[in-house]
């Protein structure tokens, strides 16, 4: 017997927001926790990143047997890392397969290409293809960063039939380029085969939220700006992203692809854990409710919403207000282009640092288990 779904999260799902969990570990998969989040917390997808895997591997004995086997075989640290993470992602894909059958864009698990390749188009595309082959599950997403070099890798991966979660999007300008990369990939696939089935290809565009407030609030303080502007930029920026999404996915260009079975690339709100304790711990969920979106939450945010979350103003009713917030912030002396450039560079660097930490943690474990 399945437990009843939490009402607040069920209401969020009914409003068109797919609830995903930004966390994964072997204990969570095999100990029943992930299944209970699906059964009781409306969770229909999972995102991972190097930080999440580093915490999982160093914090659990569930990996010991596999690490021992890999150590005995003397595989490289890189190969061991991929074998371990692919095994977890594959098992999570299998657990979520029933969801994927009911809701084809959901029931998905995301696995990231090595972040050190973020500025190398060919290497990113090659690794995306390798990970797609290695996990070998139709409900996988390969995460590719939305750097300028990443855009072409997104297009070529989509053209090859690989489903992609585009990560680290901060600005509207880059988000438009990401949507274009997706449509171009679908068009390329049709150019190579006019009868190609596009319905199996899915994509989400991960638009980062809380980090935008952290960076802009700091700059507003420095500029001596009106304090009432703080804590508003991230939501306004994301709300305007949804407006751009509505525009692109109602265009004639999109309709031609949709007629061939293509699915829209959904906006995914990422980095939705609130970093400033003065702000409501559910604001990046409550104020980003719109049809056809995904919100991937750390478990703390998910449980907070389940406990006391509420649905705020629908995103479609916030465009004018959002545009005026961004104008006021720019007028207060914040260079938004520079903000988004800094956030992208820092975002890539944070993932590289986590990847290095993950590599070190696997190296240590392999030496211990040898």
C-alpha positions as CSV (number, residue, x, y, z in Angstrom):
1,X,0.0,0.0,0.0
2,X,1.5,3.4,-1.0
3,X,1.3,6.2,1.5
4,X,-0.7,9.3,0.7
5,X,1.1,12.1,-1.1
6,X,1.9,15.2,0.9
7,X,-0.9,17.7,0.1
8,X,1.3,20.8,-0.4
9,X,3.7,19.0,-2.8
10,X,0.7,17.3,-4.6
11,X,-0.8,20.8,-5.1
12,X,2.5,22.1,-6.5
13,X,2.6,19.1,-9.0
14,X,-1.1,19.9,-10.0
15,X,0.0,23.5,-10.7
16,X,2.4,22.1,-13.3
17,X,5.6,22.0,-11.4
18,X,7.5,18.6,-11.5
19,X,9.1,18.0,-8.1
20,X,12.6,16.7,-8.4
21,X,15.2,15.9,-5.7
22,X,18.7,17.4,-5.9
23,X,20.4,14.5,-4.1
24,X,21.3,10.8,-4.6
25,X,23.2,8.1,-2.8
26,X,23.3,4.3,-2.9
27,X,21.8,4.1,0.6
28,X,18.9,6.3,-0.5
29,X,18.2,4.0,-3.5
30,X,18.6,0.6,-1.7
31,X,17.3,1.7,1.7
32,X,13.9,2.7,0.4
33,X,14.2,6.4,1.0
34,X,14.0,7.5,-2.7
35,X,11.0,5.2,-3.2
36,X,9.2,6.8,-0.2
37,X,9.9,10.3,-1.6
38,X,8.3,9.2,-4.8
39,X,5.3,7.7,-2.9
40,X,4.8,10.4,-0.4
41,X,6.5,13.6,-1.6
42,X,5.5,13.7,-5.3
43,X,9.2,13.3,-6.4
44,X,9.4,12.5,-10.1
45,X,13.0,13.0,-10.9
46,X,16.6,13.3,-9.5
47,X,19.5,15.6,-10.2
48,X,23.1,14.8,-9.2
49,X,26.4,16.7,-9.2
50,X,29.9,16.0,-8.1
51,X,29.4,17.4,-4.7
52,X,26.4,15.0,-4.1
53,X,28.5,12.0,-5.1
54,X,31.5,13.0,-3.0
55,X,29.3,13.2,0.1
56,X,27.6,9.9,-0.8
57,X,30.8,7.9,-1.4
58,X,32.8,9.2,1.6
59,X,29.8,8.9,3.9
60,X,28.7,5.3,3.4
61,X,29.9,1.7,3.5
62,X,27.5,0.8,0.7
63,X,30.3,1.4,-1.8
64,X,33.0,-0.8,-0.1
65,X,32.5,-4.0,-2.1
66,X,32.5,-2.2,-5.4
67,X,35.5,-0.2,-4.4
68,X,37.3,-3.3,-3.3
69,X,36.6,-5.0,-6.7
70,X,37.7,-2.0,-8.6
71,X,40.9,-1.7,-6.5
72,X,41.7,-5.4,-7.0
73,X,41.3,-4.9,-10.8
74,X,43.6,-1.9,-10.6
75,X,41.3,0.3,-12.7
76,X,42.2,4.0,-13.0
77,X,40.6,6.4,-10.5
78,X,38.7,8.0,-13.5
79,X,37.2,4.7,-14.6
80,X,36.3,3.8,-11.0
81,X,34.6,7.1,-10.5
82,X,32.5,6.6,-13.6
83,X,31.7,3.0,-12.8
84,X,30.5,3.9,-9.3
85,X,28.4,7.0,-10.3
86,X,26.9,5.2,-13.4
87,X,25.8,2.3,-11.2
88,X,23.9,4.6,-8.8
89,X,22.4,6.6,-11.7
90,X,21.3,3.4,-13.5
91,X,19.7,2.0,-10.3
92,X,17.9,5.3,-9.7
93,X,16.7,5.3,-13.4
94,X,15.3,1.8,-12.9
95,X,13.5,2.9,-9.7
96,X,12.0,5.8,-11.5
97,X,11.2,3.9,-14.7
98,X,7.4,3.5,-13.8
99,X,7.2,7.3,-13.4
100,X,9.0,7.8,-16.8
101,X,6.4,5.5,-18.5
102,X,3.5,7.6,-17.0
103,X,5.2,11.0,-17.6
104,X,7.8,10.7,-20.3
105,X,9.8,13.9,-19.5
106,X,10.0,12.9,-15.8
107,X,11.2,9.8,-14.1
108,X,14.6,11.1,-15.1
109,X,18.0,11.0,-13.4
110,X,20.8,13.5,-14.4
111,X,24.5,12.6,-14.6
112,X,27.1,15.3,-15.3
113,X,29.9,15.4,-17.8
114,X,33.3,16.1,-16.1
115,X,33.1,19.8,-15.4
116,X,36.7,20.3,-16.4
117,X,35.6,19.9,-20.0
118,X,33.2,22.9,-19.7
119,X,35.2,24.9,-22.2
120,X,35.9,22.1,-24.7
121,X,33.1,21.4,-27.1
122,X,34.4,18.2,-28.6
123,X,35.4,16.6,-25.3
124,X,32.0,17.4,-23.8
125,X,30.1,15.9,-26.7
126,X,32.3,12.8,-26.6
127,X,31.9,12.3,-22.9
128,X,28.1,12.9,-23.1
129,X,27.9,10.1,-25.7
130,X,30.0,7.8,-23.5
131,X,27.9,8.4,-20.4
132,X,24.7,7.8,-22.4
133,X,26.1,4.5,-23.6
134,X,27.5,3.6,-20.1
135,X,24.3,4.1,-18.1
136,X,22.2,2.8,-21.0
137,X,18.8,3.9,-19.8
138,X,16.2,5.9,-21.8
139,X,15.2,8.0,-18.7
140,X,18.7,9.4,-18.2
141,X,19.6,13.1,-18.7
142,X,23.3,14.0,-19.4
143,X,24.1,17.3,-17.8
144,X,26.1,19.7,-20.0
145,X,27.0,23.2,-18.8
146,X,25.6,26.2,-20.7
147,X,29.0,27.7,-21.4
148,X,29.5,29.1,-24.9
149,X,31.5,26.0,-25.8
150,X,28.8,23.8,-24.3
151,X,26.1,25.1,-26.6
152,X,27.4,23.3,-29.7
153,X,27.9,20.1,-27.6
154,X,24.2,20.4,-26.6
155,X,23.1,20.7,-30.2
156,X,25.2,17.7,-31.3
157,X,24.1,15.6,-28.4
158,X,20.4,16.3,-29.0
159,X,21.0,15.5,-32.8
160,X,22.3,12.1,-31.7
161,X,19.2,11.4,-29.7
162,X,20.8,12.0,-26.2
163,X,18.5,13.7,-23.7
164,X,20.2,16.7,-22.1
165,X,19.9,18.6,-18.8
166,X,21.6,21.9,-19.6
167,X,23.1,23.3,-16.4
168,X,24.5,26.5,-15.0
169,X,22.2,29.0,-16.8
170,X,22.2,32.4,-15.2
171,X,21.2,35.0,-17.8
172,X,18.3,35.5,-20.1
173,X,20.7,36.0,-23.1
174,X,22.4,32.6,-22.4
175,X,19.0,30.9,-21.8
176,X,17.8,32.0,-25.2
177,X,21.0,30.6,-26.7
178,X,20.3,27.3,-24.9
179,X,16.8,27.0,-26.3
180,X,18.2,27.7,-29.7
181,X,20.8,25.0,-29.2
182,X,18.0,22.5,-28.4
183,X,15.9,23.4,-31.4
184,X,18.9,23.3,-33.6
185,X,19.7,19.8,-32.4
186,X,16.2,18.6,-33.2
187,X,16.4,20.3,-36.6
188,X,19.7,18.6,-37.3
189,X,18.3,15.2,-36.4
190,X,15.4,15.7,-38.8
191,X,17.8,16.9,-41.5
192,X,19.7,13.6,-41.2
193,X,16.5,11.6,-41.2
194,X,13.2,13.2,-42.1
195,X,11.3,10.4,-40.4
196,X,13.4,10.5,-37.1
197,X,11.3,10.0,-34.0
198,X,11.8,13.1,-31.8
199,X,9.4,12.0,-29.0
200,X,12.0,10.0,-27.1
201,X,14.3,13.0,-26.8
202,X,13.8,15.2,-23.7
203,X,15.6,18.2,-22.3
204,X,15.5,20.6,-19.4
205,X,17.2,23.9,-19.1
206,X,18.5,24.4,-15.5
207,X,18.2,28.1,-14.6
208,X,20.0,28.9,-11.4
209,X,18.2,30.9,-8.8
210,X,19.6,31.5,-5.3
211,X,23.2,32.2,-6.4
212,X,21.8,35.2,-8.4
213,X,20.5,36.8,-5.1
214,X,23.7,36.0,-3.2
215,X,25.8,37.9,-5.8
216,X,23.4,40.8,-6.5
217,X,22.6,41.4,-2.9
218,X,26.3,41.8,-2.2
219,X,26.6,44.3,-5.0
220,X,23.5,46.2,-3.9
221,X,25.0,46.6,-0.4
222,X,28.3,47.8,-1.9
223,X,26.4,50.4,-4.1
224,X,24.5,51.6,-1.0
225,X,21.3,50.8,-2.9
226,X,17.7,50.8,-1.6
227,X,17.7,47.7,0.7
228,X,14.1,46.8,-0.5
229,X,15.7,45.6,-3.8
230,X,17.5,42.8,-2.0
231,X,16.2,39.2,-2.4
232,X,14.3,40.1,-5.5
233,X,16.7,39.6,-8.4
234,X,16.8,35.8,-8.5
235,X,13.0,35.4,-8.8
236,X,12.6,38.3,-11.3
237,X,15.4,36.9,-13.5
238,X,13.7,33.4,-13.4
239,X,10.2,34.8,-14.0
240,X,11.5,36.6,-17.1
241,X,13.2,33.4,-18.2
242,X,9.7,31.7,-18.2
243,X,8.4,34.6,-20.4
244,X,11.2,33.8,-22.9
245,X,10.3,30.1,-22.7
246,X,6.7,30.9,-23.5
247,X,7.8,33.0,-26.5
248,X,10.2,30.4,-28.0
249,X,7.9,27.4,-27.5
250,X,4.9,29.1,-29.2
251,X,6.9,30.2,-32.2
252,X,6.4,28.8,-35.8
253,X,9.9,27.3,-35.6
254,X,8.9,25.3,-32.6
255,X,5.5,24.3,-34.0
256,X,7.2,22.7,-37.0
257,X,9.2,20.5,-34.6
258,X,6.3,19.8,-32.3
259,X,4.4,18.5,-35.4
260,X,7.2,15.9,-35.7
261,X,6.7,14.7,-32.1
262,X,9.3,17.0,-30.3
263,X,8.8,17.8,-26.7
264,X,9.4,21.3,-25.3
265,X,12.6,21.8,-23.3
266,X,11.2,22.6,-19.9
267,X,12.7,25.3,-17.6
268,X,14.2,23.7,-14.5
269,X,14.7,25.9,-11.4
270,X,18.0,24.9,-9.8
271,X,19.9,26.1,-6.8
272,X,16.5,26.5,-5.0
273,X,17.9,26.1,-1.4
274,X,17.7,29.6,0.2
275,X,21.2,30.8,1.2
276,X,20.1,33.9,3.2
277,X,18.4,33.0,6.6
278,X,16.4,36.3,6.4
279,X,14.4,35.0,3.4
280,X,11.6,32.5,3.5
281,X,13.1,29.0,3.1
282,X,10.5,28.1,0.4
283,X,10.6,31.4,-1.7
284,X,12.4,29.8,-4.7
285,X,9.6,27.2,-4.9
286,X,6.5,29.3,-3.9
287,X,7.2,32.1,-6.4
288,X,8.2,30.0,-9.4
289,X,5.0,28.1,-10.0
290,X,4.2,27.8,-13.7
291,X,2.9,25.0,-16.0
292,X,5.6,22.8,-17.6
293,X,8.4,23.6,-15.2
294,X,10.6,21.5,-12.9
295,X,11.9,22.5,-9.5
296,X,14.8,20.4,-8.2
297,X,15.2,20.8,-4.5
298,X,17.7,19.8,-1.9
299,X,15.9,17.5,0.6
300,X,15.8,20.3,3.2
301,X,13.9,22.6,0.9
302,X,11.6,19.8,-0.2
303,X,10.6,18.9,3.4
304,X,10.2,22.6,4.2
305,X,7.7,23.0,1.4
306,X,5.9,19.9,2.4
307,X,5.6,21.3,5.9
308,X,4.7,25.0,5.4
309,X,5.0,25.8,1.7
310,X,2.4,27.7,-0.2
311,X,1.9,28.7,-3.9
312,X,2.5,32.4,-4.5
313,X,1.7,34.6,-7.5
314,X,1.7,32.6,-10.8
315,X,4.8,33.4,-12.8
316,X,2.8,34.6,-15.8
317,X,1.3,37.4,-13.7
318,X,4.7,38.7,-12.6
319,X,6.4,39.7,-15.9
320,X,6.0,43.5,-15.5
321,X,7.0,43.6,-11.9
322,X,10.0,41.3,-12.7
323,X,11.2,43.6,-15.6
324,X,10.9,46.7,-13.3
325,X,12.9,44.9,-10.6
326,X,15.8,44.1,-13.0
327,X,15.7,47.7,-14.3
328,X,15.9,49.2,-10.8
329,X,18.8,46.9,-9.9
330,X,20.7,48.0,-13.0
331,X,19.9,51.6,-12.3
332,X,21.2,51.2,-8.8
333,X,24.6,50.6,-10.3
334,X,24.8,46.8,-10.6
335,X,26.4,45.6,-13.8
336,X,24.2,42.6,-14.6
337,X,26.3,41.3,-17.5
338,X,29.3,41.1,-15.1
339,X,27.1,39.4,-12.4
340,X,26.2,36.6,-14.9
341,X,29.7,36.3,-16.2
342,X,31.1,35.9,-12.6
343,X,28.3,33.4,-11.6
344,X,29.0,31.2,-14.7
345,X,32.8,31.2,-14.0
346,X,32.3,30.5,-10.3
347,X,29.7,27.9,-11.1
348,X,32.0,26.0,-13.4
349,X,34.9,26.4,-10.9
350,X,32.7,25.1,-8.0
351,X,31.9,22.0,-10.0
352,X,35.5,21.5,-10.9
353,X,36.5,21.8,-7.3
354,X,33.8,19.2,-6.3
355,X,34.9,16.9,-9.1
356,X,38.5,17.1,-7.8
357,X,37.3,16.3,-4.3
358,X,35.3,13.4,-5.7
359,X,38.3,12.1,-7.6
360,X,40.5,12.4,-4.5
361,X,37.8,10.7,-2.3
362,X,37.7,7.7,-4.8
363,X,41.5,7.6,-5.0
364,X,41.7,7.3,-1.2
365,X,39.0,4.7,-1.0
366,X,40.7,2.6,-3.7
367,X,44.0,2.7,-1.9
368,X,42.2,1.7,1.4
369,X,40.4,-1.2,-0.3
370,X,43.3,-2.5,-2.3
